[in-house]
């Protein structure tokens, strides 16, 4: 049983020895020795990094020894957003930094839920990348060509990405469980020259044949003249596809073509729940600098680490994970269901592979708590020094579960950021304590603020999460947006020149942060505005509740109905007593205004393929928007859950 803890309760502090040997402490010492700078704690270091963004990002370049075949003319040509230009004149290659280390140390470990295991040394990884690069060159692939991959989190995906990047080709990936329409909504916007796909995959003990889907996808991608299949079903290559073995059959030199700092590295996508996903283009240099900073200084990763994050290739955390190579860590890839054959699967992986940084999602940690899993009683997790959580705010009870049931001496880093910047800007730090329900700090170089309705920064108050200075990993542009209007409308329409991220956040005087959910899913009751995360913290801590979804159909002008959809732990309808307990808990811990008008039992919460709750689409559906306009069906992991909500509510969209 996990103890209830109050928000802000101190749960862990780093020892003096841990702080002293951290990479961020070494960086601070380097700043003192090379710049004559000194700081009284992290808050002062952060303030310097955002007040002097050019000096800070140049220090990251120099501290990590970024390789460039041509020098930059200026660190930052303009502070204007959008339109900031970083390190103009410099030419480099992301893949060169990811593959800069050689030798017999392990670089990659792949594990599948079916028991498959592949381990590659640094030399073996470099050789495989060289072979796939040679195969791409034989097919005429070069700088600027787009490589689309429908692959699981596998060695082939990692190798193909690095080979593409080495040529200056532009990578884009989806996970193989994506439906055909969802794949084409993404890849159809990027006109790929290369399409690499898997013919099938296993998830939750079941095998799924994707060959019929591949035929539909390639028929709609006429520009993909090179087609490669990774065989998992043992049935040979589908018509029109070459085998993966033929792609890497011949070796060649491992070379890295220099490209401009802002040359496209990959295309990521927004969730696409309410329209075509935004194809977000990010650059070699910006991603490299950002990931060097956040992975080394904030996650404390280096050459002795094994870095794991549970993800698929359709989530930005995959891109974040593979950058562990650039800071010297070995990366651990997992393909499959994290709850198969039971909820301890990932902790078993952590023990067997000696994972040092264990990354997962808040829903996974909460599900383990609900399932009464106690990993510390079954697995030796001595190697784990940090646990990362993202995808949703982690409530205080989730923090408590980790420290009571996983490990006492561990840095639990709840982090927040987004696909839009392919990083976290609210992060962990090995110099700071961990407090229940809170994110430790704002990241170096990320000038994050909480804006009130007048666009003024506030401390100790909930406001719109904004970024007021440019970051190198911000999008270069959206594909198909030649005048930049869609980019501007997405981030800069509300506060010109300031990035609005779309979350509610509170920043404490000491720099700790709390995220309260999406600002476009705000609850507005009697003039009191509140993020959905505050209700989830209360509702999902109750023993009767396995999962929940809250939707307010009101607006700032009109009060609507507050719906609470609950997945009971028992699987049966909630009793009236259980509903009263939920209402009483919300009345006590949140406010009387936020007691739901209706509590509805559902079988499961509708989620995106990346596990995010579909708050805004369900809100739109309940307000009368047709389902097909409110949500793109191919982006939903469990479309039947929406049908269940329609049935239970009796809502008939117009």
N, C-alpha and C positions, 0 to 999 in steps of 0.2 A: 504494500500500500504506500502510495506516495504522499508525503506531507504537503498540506497547503501552505504556501508562502505568500507573503504580501509583495506587491510590486516594489522593487527597489531594495529588497533584502540582499545583503552581501552574502554571496555564495562561495567566492573563491578570490584569492589574491595571489599574484605571482611572487615567488620567492626572490630574494635579492640576487641569488645565483642565476635563476632563470632570466631575470631582467638583464643581468650583466652579459650573458652569453647570447642574447637575442640579436638578430640581424639588424633590427632597428636601433639598438644601442650602439652597434658598430657603426652604423650610418651616422648617428649623432656625433660619435667620436671623430669620424672622418670629416664632418662639417666643421668641427672645432679645429682640426689640424690643418685643413686646406682652405677654410673660409674665415676662420677666426670667429665663428658663431657659437654661442652657448645658449642653452634654453633651460628654464626652470620647469621641467615637466612637459608632458605631451601637449597640453593646451597651448603652450607658447610655441612649440614646434609646429603645430597645426596652423596657428595664426600666421607665422612667418611664411608657411608654404602657400597660403592663399592670398596673403598681402603682396607677396613677391613671386607670382606664378612663374615668371620667366626664369628667375634665379633658381627656383625649386626644380623645375623640369630639366633645366640644364644640369643641375646637380645629379639628378637621376640618370641622365645620359652618361655623365662622366663617372659616377660611382659604379655603375654596372658595366662600364667599358663597352658601350654600344659601338659596333663596327659600322663604319660608313666609308664607301669608296669615294664620296665627294663630301666636302664640308658643308655645313649649313651656313646661310648668310645671316640669319636671325633666328632666335628661338621662337618668337611669336610676332608675326607681322601686324596683327590687329587683334584687339580684345573684343571686337564686335561679334555678337552671336545673333543669328548664324553668320558664318563667314570668317571665323578665326582661321589663320593659316600658321601651321607649326613647322619649324625647322626646314624652311624653304631652301632648296638647293641640295639638301642631303640626299644621298642614295644608299639604300641598304636592302636587306632581305630578312624577313621574319624567320624563315626556315633556317637560315645560317645560324641564328642565335639559339634556336630550339635544338639544333644538332651540333652545337659547337664542341661538345665533349665526346671523346672517343674512349675506347678501352673495353674491358671485360665486365664492368659494373652493369647491373641490371638497369635498363632504361624504361621498359614497359612490361607490365604483367597483365595478361588478359584472363578473365575467368568468366565462364558461362554457367548458367543455372543447371545445365546438363552435365556439369563436371569437367568440361573442357578447360584446359589451361595451356597458355602459351606465354613464355618469358623470352624477351629479347634483350641482349646486351646492347650497349651503346653502339658497338661496331656492327652488330647484326641489324639494328634499326637503320643505321646509316646505309648499309648495303641494300636493304630492301627499298629504302627511299630512292637510292640511286637507280635501282632496276626499274621501278615504276616511272621515275622521271624519264629514263631512256625509252620506255614504252610509249609515254606520252609524246616525246619528241619524234619518235618514228611516225606517229599519227599526225604530226604537224601542229601539235598544241604549243602555243606560245603565250607571251605576255598579253594579258587582257582577255584571253579566252576564258569561258566560264565552264566549270566542272561541277555538275550536279550529281549528288550521291544520295541514293535511297539505301542507307546502310545502318546496321545496328552499331552499338558502341563496341567496336572491334579493332583488331590490329589493322585490318585492311582499310578501315576508315581513316585511322591515324596516318598510315603510310601514304595513302592517296592524297590526303590533305597536304602533308609536308612536301610531297613531290610536286603537287600543283603550285604551292606557294614558292617553291624553289625556282620555278619558271616564271613567276609573276602572273600565273593563271589565277582566276578568282574562284574560290571554293564556295559551295553552298550545299547544305545537307538537310535531309529529313529522315525521321525514324521510319522503319519499314511498316509499322502498324498504321501509318497515316493512310487514309482513304485516297482513292484515285483523284477525286475532286480536290482534296486538300493538297496533294502533291502538285497537281497542275495549277492550282491557285498560286503556288509559290514558284515552281520551276518554269511555268508558262510565262512569267514576267521577266525571266533573265536570259532567254535564248541560249541555252547551253550548247557548247560544241561537244562535250563529253557527258555521257550518262553512265554512272556506275551503280549497280544495284545488286541486292541479294535476292536469291530465288525463293527464300523462305526463312523462317526463324522460329525459335521456340520461346514460349512465354507461359509461365504457370503450368509447366508440364505438358502443354499442347503444342503441336507443330502446325504452322500456318504456311500454306503454299501461296506465294505472291506472284507466280508466273502469269496467271491471267491478268493481274493488275499491271504487270510490266508491259504486256502487249498494248494495253490501253494507253499507258503513259507514253511509250515511244511513238505511238501513232500520232499523238498530239504534240510531240517535240521534234519537228522535222529538222531543226538545226543540229540535233545531237547525232552527228555522223559517226562518232565513235561510241560504241555501246559495249560495256563490259559487265559480266555477271560473276558474282561471288557465289559459288555453289555450296549450299547447305543441305540440299535435298538429295544430292547424288544422282540427279536425273539428266545431267548434261546441260549444255548451254541452250537457252531458248533460241528460236530462229532470229537471226540478225545480231546476235550477241557473240562477242569473243569471250574467252574464259579469262578469269583473273590470272591463272597460271601463264597464259600467253602474254599478258601485259607485263609481268615481271620476269619473263623467261631469260632476257639478255641483260647483262650488266652494262654499266656505262659510268662515266665520271660523276661523282657527287659534286655538282657545281651549284652556285647560287647566283642567279641573275640579279644584278643590282637594279632596284626600282626606286622611283622618287618616294620620299617619306610618306606622302599621301596616296600612293598607289593602292588601289583596292586589294584587300586581302581576302575578304569573304563578304557574302551577303547573308545577313540574318533577317528574321521575319518577326513582325509583331504577331500577336495571337490570332488575328483575323477572325475573331468571334462575331463581329458585326459588319464585315465587309472583306474585300481582298486584303490579305496581309500586306503591311508596308515592307517593301524590300530595302532593308537598311544596309548601306555600304559603309564599311569601316576599313581603315588603312593599315598597312604594314607597320609603319612607325608608331602611330598612335596606340595601337593595340599592344605592341611590344613594350613601350614605355609604361603604359598603364599596368600591364600584367607583371612586369618586373617589380614595379613599386608595390602593388597590392599583395602579390604572392610572397615576395621576400620580406618586406617590411611589416606587413600587417598579419600575414599568415605564418610568418617565421619559417618559411620553407627554404631548404638548401640541399646540398648534395647527399646528406645522410637520410633524407626523407623519402618516404613512400606516400604519395599523395593520391587520395581516393575521393571521388565525389560520385554519388549515385545519380546518373543522368542518362539521357538518350541523346542521339545526334540531332534531335529536333529542338533541343533546349540550349540556350547560350551557355549553360554550365558545362557542356561538353567542350566548347571552345576555351572556356576558362580553365578547365581541367588540363587540356593538352598543353597549355602554356606553362604548366609545371616543369616541363622539360627545359624551358629557357632559364629557370632559376636553379637548375641542376638536380631537381627531384626526379625520382622514378615515378611514373604515373601508373595507377592501377585502374584498369577498365573492367566494368562488370556489365554483362548482357543478360537480361532476364527480369523476372519478377522479384522485387525485393522481399516479398512475403512468401516466397516458395522455397522449400516445402513448408516453411513456417516463418514467423516474424524474426527469427534469430539469424537468418541467412547472411545478412550483411555483417553482423558481428562475428560470425564464424569466419567469413572472408577476412575481416580485420585481424583476427588472431593468426590465421594460417599464412597471410601474406605480410605480417608485421607492419601493417599500416600505421603511419605516424600521424597523419592528418585524415580524419574520418569525416567526409562531407555528405550531407543528406538534406532532406527537406523537413520543415516543421510538421507537416501532416504525418510523415513517417514516424518521427519521434513521438508524436501524440498517439498514433496508432499503437506503438509499442507499449506506451503507458496504459492505454485502454486494455490491451491484451495481457497486462500484468507480467510482461517480460522483464527478467532481471539478468541482463547479460553478464554482470560481474560475477555471478554465481556459476557461470558455465564456461566463460572464455577468459583467457589470459590476454588482457589488453594493455600490458605494460608499455608497449611501444607507443601507444596513442598519446600524443601530447596536446592535441587540439581536436575539437569536434565543431564542424561548421553546420549551420542550419540556415536555409533560405527558402524561398518560394511562397512564404506567408509569414506574418509575425508569429514568433514563438511566445506563447503566454508564460506567465510565471510558473505555472504547474509543470510545463514542459521543461523549464530549467531545473526545477526541483527533481523531476523524474531522472534526468541525466545524472545529477550529482548523487542521488541516492541509489540508483540502480545500474549505472554504467561505470562511473569512475569519479572519485572525489577530487583527485589532483589532475584536473584537465581544464584547459581554456575552452569554454563553450562560447563560440562566436556566432551569435545570431547576426546575420548580415542582410543588407537590403541594397538593391540597385536595379538593374534592368537590362534587358536585351538591347535597348536603345544605345547604351554605352558599353555593353558587354563587360560589366564589372559591378562591383559593389562600391557604393560611395558612403554607406553607413556600415562600419566594419568593426572587426576585432583588433586588439592590440595587445601584445605580450607584456606591455609595461603597465597595464591598467587592471583594476579589479573587475570582476563579473558580478552584476546585480540582477536579480530576477526580473524578467520581462523587459530588460533594457538592452539596447545595442551600445557597445562600449563608447564609440566615438565616431566622428566624421573622419573620412579618409584624408590623408595628406594630399594636398593639391585639389581637393574637392570643396569648393566654397558653398556648402549646403546651408540653407536658412529655412526658417518657417515664416512665411508671409501671412499677414492678416489680410482682411478684405481690401485694405487700402494699399497693399503692396509694400508694407513696412515690415522689417524683420522683427520677430518677437522671441523672447526667451521665456521658458516655463509656461508657454501657452501653445495650444494646438493650432497649427496653421498649414498652409499649402507648402509642400516640399518643393523648393526651388534651388537652382544652382546659378550663382550670379557671376561666376568667372568661367571661361572656357576650359574644357579638359581635352587632352589629345585624342581620346577614344570616342568622342562624340561623332555622330554620323558625318561622313563626307557629303552624302546626299542620299536621296531615295532614287532608285532606278525608276524611269518613267516619270520623273518630276523635273523637267528641264529648267523651269523657272524658279524652283525651290519653294513653290507655294504650299505644297502638301507638307513639306518639312517645317516651314514656318508655322503653318496652322496647327501642326501636331504639338509643338513645344513652346512657341514664342508668341502666340496670339494673345494670351491673357496679360502677360507682362512683357512688353517689347524689350528685347535685348536680354531677357532672363529666361532660363530654361525652367518650365513648369513640368514637373514629373507626373503629377496626377495622384499623389498620395497625401494623406494627412500625417504630419509628424510633429512631435514635441521635442524641443532641444532644451535640456536642462542647463543650468548655469555652469555645471561642471563639464558640459560637453556630451553627456550621455543622451541617447536618443530613443524615442519610442514611436513606432509606426502604428497607425490606427486604421489602416486599410485604404482603399481607393477613395479619392475625393469625389469621383463621379458616382460612387455608391453610398454617398453620405445619408445618414439617418437624420431627419429633421422633424423633431417632435416638440410642438409648443414653442418653437423658436430656439430649442436646444439642438445644436448640431453635434453629431458624434460619428466616429468611424465604426464600421461593422466589427472590427477586431475586438473592441471592448465588450461586445455582446458575446462573441465566440469564446472569449476567455472565461466568461461566467458559465455559459450554457454547456460547453464541452468539458467542463470540469465536473459536471454532475454525473453520478454513477449510472443514471438511466440513459445517458446520451452517448452515442457513438460518433455522431457527426451532425452538422447543422448548417443551415443556410438562412440568412436573414435578408429581407428585401423590404424597402420602404417605397411605396408607390406615390408618395407625396413629392412635392417640389418646394423650392424656397417660397413660392407664392401660395401654394395650396397644400394643406395637410391631407395625406392619403391614408392608406391602411398599412400597418406594420405586420408583415407576415413572417412567421418563424417556422421553417421546415426542419423537422427533427428526424434523424435516423436513430431509432432506439437500439440499445445494445442487445435487447432481448430478441429483436426481429419482429416483435408483435406490436400492435397498436399501443400508443401511449395511453395509460389510464388517466382518468381525470385527476387523481392524486398526483401523478407524475407531472402533469401540466401545471398544477397549482404550485408544485415545488420549483418548477422552472420560473414561473411568474414571480414567486416570492424571492428567489435568488436574484433575478434581474432588478426587482424593486429595491432590494437591499443594497446590492453591489453596484448598480448602475444608476437608475433613477426610476421613479414611478412612471414618468412619461415614456420610458422605453420598454415597458411591459407590452408584449405583442398583442395586437388586436385578435389575431388568430394563430393558434399553434396547430400545425398539420404534420401528421406522421407520413414519412416517405421512405421508400426502400433504399435510396442512395442519393447523395448530393450530385447534381450534374457538374462535371468538371471538364476543363480543357484537356487536351492530350498531355499537357505538361503539369496537370494536377491542380490548376487554379480553379477556385469556385466561380461559377458563372453568375455572379451577382447582377451585373448590369443587364445582360441578355434576359435573364428571368424577370427582372424588373420591367423591362420593355414589353415582354410577353404578357405579364399581368396587367399592364396598362393598355393592352389591345393591339400591340404590334404583331403582325403575322410572324409565325415562328421562322419562316424562311428568310424574313428580313431582319429579324432580331438576332439570329445566330446562324453562322455557316455550319451546316451539319457535320462536315468533315473535320471540324476542329474540336468536336465534342467526343470525349472518351467513352461516354455512356449515354447515348441519345435517348434511350428508353427512360432515363431519369426525368427528362423534360416531359415526356408523355405522361409519366406518373404524376407530375405536378399538375399538369393540365386536368387530368382525371380527378385528382383529389380536390382541386380548387373549383372545378366547374367553369373555369375561364375559357371562353371561346374567342381567340384573337380574331380581329376583323379582317 
